[in-house]
Structure formats: structure tokens, C-alpha cells
Amino acid sequence: MLLEKDYLAIYLQDHLAGATGGLELARRARDSHSGTELGEFLAGLTDEIAEDRERLLEIMGFCDVGEDRIKVAGAWAGEKLGRLKLNGEIISRSPLSSVVELEGLYVGICGKLSLWRNLERAMGEHLARFGLPELIERAERQRDQVEQQRLEIAAAALAATAA
């Protein structure tokens, strides 16, 4: 039987794995759009995702929870394998590539938002030094901005094929 602390460790380790995969996805999307307006947006988002991952590591350290290197490596490898998804093109990027990347970022940010909210609810006073309300606010902003970008990219990609 697991102790309550073990559940916290598993939860934080799972989110660290997700944050690792999300950061790799953000970097790939940023690099794919370098020199564009979307690339600038993704560069800022990538920096924030990296900062959020570091904050999670700080919280884990404070809670005496170590990294699960297997989960982290699996998430990293999973993001790399996800690049093999066919989006209607064999060797080049498809307009759907950006849609799928933004959808992945959206889902990841929603997961991160859930993490921050759950930690705030369960351990808010104990974790006050980590600024959970600010992390929640930032994740909400990130989610909304990624959704707006996704809607614009998806509309352009899908309208082009309908014409």
C-alpha cells in the first residue's frame, strides 16, 4: 500500500514527465516557425514553459520528491516519436503540423493548469513561497493565447483544403 506522500510523488513525477514532453514540443514548434510572428509567440511561450518546469522541480525538491528518470526519458522520447505522425506530407511539414503542435501545447497547458490548481487547493499554504496563484494565472493566459493561435492556424489550414 502506498503512503499519501507516495501519491504526491507519483503525481509530481507524472507532471514533470508531461512538462518535459511539452517543453520539447514547444521548442520544436518554435524552431519550425522561426522568423515569423507565430515563432515569436512560441519563443516567449517556450521560455515560460521552461520556467514553469523549473518551478515544478523546485516544488518537488521542497516536497522531497525526486525525478523519475524513466518517466522523464519516456516523455522526451515520446515527443520525438510524435514527430513521425503523418500530416498529409511525406518529407515536409504540412499546414496540419502546426495545428497538431498547437493542440498538443493546449492539452499540455491545461494539464499544467490542473496541476497548479490541485496543488493550490491541497497544499496552498505549505507551497505559498512558490506563487501558485501567479502560476495559475499564467497558465490560464497561456491556454487562452495558444487556443487563439490554434484557431487561426486551423482555420487557414482547413479553409485552404476546402477551396
Secondary structure, DSSP 4 states (H G I P E B T S, - for coil): ---HHHHHHHHHHHHHHHHHHHHHHHHHHHHHTTTSHHHHHHHHHHHHHHHHHHHHHHHHHHTT----HHHHHHHHHHHHHHTT---S-SSS--HHHHHHHHHHHHHHHHHHHHHHHHHHHHHTTTTGGG-HHHHHHHHHHHHHHHHHHHHHHHHHHHHHHH-
